[in-house]
Amino acid sequence: MRLGELAPAGLRQQLATGQLRLRTGPFVTAVQSRLPEVAAGLERLYDLHTLAPPEVFTDFVISVDRPTGPRRWLKPQVVFRFDGEAPFAPLPGDQGFPLFEWGMNWCIYGHCHQYVALHAAVLERNGHALVLPAPSGSGKSTLCAALAFRGWRLLSDELTLIDPERWLILPVPRPISLKNASIEIIRSFVPDARFSEVVDDTTKGSVAHCRPDPEAVARSDEPARPGWLVVPRYEPGAAPQLVPLPKARALIAAVDGSFNFNIQRHRGFEVLTRLVDRSACYEFTYSRLEDAVAVFDDLAAGPPGQQP
């Protein structure tokens, strides 16, 4: 059953009682919230995701709600809880849905050490993955959103999960996080994209989330093989430039972006080395999304994993 098949009243009832069990890629999350903005965000952006039956193992049990006490009414806040505990400080009261999204990311990179996890957007074309590791402000999510609506299948805009047993990259297709100017850039680039409400004055500035393409959600059980690792950088006015990146520097970028390399240690080094070895590695500078999409379409037309 898809979340979108629930009537609004049924969705809110399941959320209020913690009975909503949401599938996102290989994970099942039990979600509890009485916040209307969390229900609205799920209804708008997760309508294509399936719900798990009660007998299926639950990976995470989370809640996003008001704290108890006077702060429930005076300068309201929202708090994220994992297994009943609050791992970080409450946020202002209008940030319930962003907190849900950030908390879901934290659950995965903080606990799922059966995988090697990178802070990198990842998409798929012809069975091969395009990994985009980059720091905040590099234009990674904007580029990811543009590609995800122009023929590339979104695996994740935030987390590259590598299964070390199968040497495959797993999909976790969830809403794409955008901030500040990127929100209107993608609205213009993909006029029919579905967005959450914009939330201002967060620690990241103004944020909004964009619903993934239906195909990405429908194919959330299909992993991908390594194909390309590209470190992107947005530069105003720059012409698109894709240049080969030495494997040693590509490995450093992967290690720097790993959430759990310190835990994985030898296995993590082996997995990331194999990722780099099996990928064509580049640096990419861009300013216009149309130019960027054309470059990546040309890249996908050639053999993956091979650099000139």
N, C-alpha and C positions, 0 to 999 in steps of 0.2 A: 504494500500500500504506500502511495506517495503522500507526503505531507500535505500537498495541495488538495488532496481528496477529503481532508478533514474540513468540516464546517468550522467557521471562525469560533463559534461557541465551544465546539469539541476541542479545538486546538488550545484554547485558553484554559479549559478544564484540565486537559492532560498536563499542560505546563504548570498550572497551579499546584497539582498534586505530585509532580515529578514523574509522571508516567510516560512522558514523551521520550522515545528512544530513537535517536536520530543516527542514521548511517552516513558516514563521510569516508569514502574509500574503505580501508580495512578496519575502521574503528566504529564502535557503537557508543554513543554518549547519551546517558539519561540526563535530561535537562529539566530544571525546576525554575520557574520565575512567575511572579505576579505582575511584572512590569508590562504595560501596554506596548511600549516601544520594542521590547524584545519579541513579543508575540507578533507585532506588525512586521518586524524585520524578518523573522522566520517565515511568515506567511508570504512575504513579497519575494524573498531571495532564495528560500529553500523549498519552494513548492514542488520542485522536480525530484528532490531527494526522497529516498525510501525510508520507511519506519521499520524498526526491527520488532519482532514479537517478544513477549516477556521472557521466554525460555532461552533466548540467545544471550551469550555472555556479554556483559557490559564492561567496556574498557574504562570509561570515566563516568563519575557521578558528580554533576556540577549544579550550581545554582547562581543566579544573578538576581539580587533583590535588594530591598532597602535594609539597612542595618536596624537593629532594635534600638529603642530609646528615643530621646528627643530629636535626633537627627533624621528620623523618619519624616518629620514635618518641618523642622527648622533647618533651612539650607539643606534640602534633601541630598543624600548621597546614594550611591549604589556600591554593593560589595560583591565580589566574586568568591565563591566557596568551592573547594574541591574536597570531596569526602567529608564535608561539614566544616573544614578548616579554611580560613581566609589567608592565602599565601602572600597577598600584597594589599596595600592600603586602599581604602575606599576612594572612589572617584566622584566628581560632581554628578548630581542626580539625572542629568540629561544624557549621560554617556553609557546607558545600559546596554545598547546593542553593540557599540564598539568594544565595550568591556567583554561581552560574550565572545566576540571574535578573537580578541587578544587572549582571552583565557583559554579558548580552544587551542590556539597555537601553543600556549605554554604547556598545556596538558601533553601535547605530542612531543615537543622537543625536550621537555623536562622528565619524561617518564618512559618513552618508548625506545629503550636502548637496545632492543632487538634489531633496530635499524641504525644505519649511519645517517645522520640528519645534517643537512646544510641549510643555511639561510640563503636560499636561492630560488628564484622563480624557475619553473620548469614546464615545458610544453612538448608536444609530440607531433611528428610528421612521418608518415610511412614506417611506423614502428620504432622510430629512433627519437631519443630525447634531446632537446635543446635545453641545457642548463645555463642559467643566467645569474651567477653569483656577483653581488655588488653591494656596497654599503648604502645606507639611506641617503637619498638625495641624488642618486646616480641616474634616475629615470627608469629603473628596473621595472617597477610595477606598471608604469605608463606604457612602456614598450611591451610588457607581457600582455596587458589588456588589449592593445592594438593587434598583436599577433593572434590572440585567442579568438578574435572576431574576424580574422582574415585567413582562415584555413588551417591554423595550428590548433591542436587539441590541448586545452588547459589541463595540466596535471596539478599544479598548485602555483599560486603567486608568491608564496612565502617559504615553503618547505620542500626541499628535495629529499625524499626518503629512499635510501638504497637498501635493498634486501641483500645482505651479504651471503646468504645461502644460495640464492638464485642469480645474483649479479644483475638484478633488474631494478628499475626505478618505478616506484609505486605511485599511482594517482591518489590525490586527496583533493578533489575538485570542490572548492568552496568559494564564496564570494570574493572578488578581487578588491583589495584595499587600496583606495586612492586618497590622496591628500592635496589640499591647497589647489594650485592651478591645474593639477592633473585631472581634477574632477570635471571641469568644464572642457578641457581638451578632449577627454574621452567621450563626453556627452556629444560634442560636435563631430567627433570621428565616427561614433557609432550611435546615430540618432535614436535607434529603437532599443538601445540597451536599457535594462531595468535597474534603477538605483534605489538605495535606501535614502532616508532623510540625511541631509548634511548636518553634522554635529560640529559646532565651532568650539574654539578655545580648549582643545585637548592638548596633551603634551606633544602631539604630532601636528598641531595646527587644526585646520578644518579637515574632517575626514568623512568619507562616504564609502559605501561598498556597492559593487556592481555584480549582478547575478551572472554566474557562469553560463556559457552557451549550453543548450540542452544536450548536445552530443557529448560534451565533456562529462556531464553527470551520468548519462546513459551508459557510457563506457568506463565507468569508474572502477571496474574490475580488471581492466586491461593494462598491464604494466608496459614499460618501454625499455629498449636497450639503449645504452649510451651512444650518442651520435656526435654532439657538438657541445663544447663548453666555451661560452662567449662572455667576456667581462664588458658590460656596456657602460657608456658614460654619455649623458646628455650635455651638450655644449651649445648654447644659443648661437645660431647662425652658421654652425659647422656643416660642411658637406659630409655625407655619409662616408665613413672610412672603416673598412674591415681589414685588419692586419694580423698576420699569424702571431700567436703568443707562444713563446718557448714553453715546453712542457714543464720545466722546473718552476717557472713563474705561475703557470696555471695550477700546479700542485699547491704552491703557497697560497694562492687565492682560495682554493678549495679548503685547505686546512684552516685558514683564517676565518672562513665562513662556517665552519662546522660547529654545531651546537654541542656535540658530545664527543669530540675527538679526545678530550682528556680522559673520558671514561672508556672509550673504545681502544685507545692506545694502539697496540700492534695491529689489531684487526682493522681499526679505523685507517691507519696508514696504508695497509694493504688494499682496502676497498677504494680509498681515494686515489691511490696510485693507479689502480686498474681503471678507474673512471677516466682519469686523464689519459692514460695510454690508449684507451679505446675511443677517445673523442678527438675530433679536430678542434684545436684550441685557438681562439682569436681574442683580440681586443676590438671593440666597436665604438666609434664615436658618431653621434647623430644629432640632428636638431628637428627634422621633419619626420613625422610618423609614416607618411606615404613612402618616403625614400627608404626608411628603415624596413618596412614590410617588403619592398622590392628586393632589397639586399638579402633578406632572410629567405625569400622565395627562391632566389637564385642559389643560395647556399643549399637549400633542401633539394634542389634539382640535381646536385652532384652527389657523389658517393659519400655517405656519412663516415666519420672517423678518419678521413684522410685529408691532410693538409697539403697545400701546394708546396 
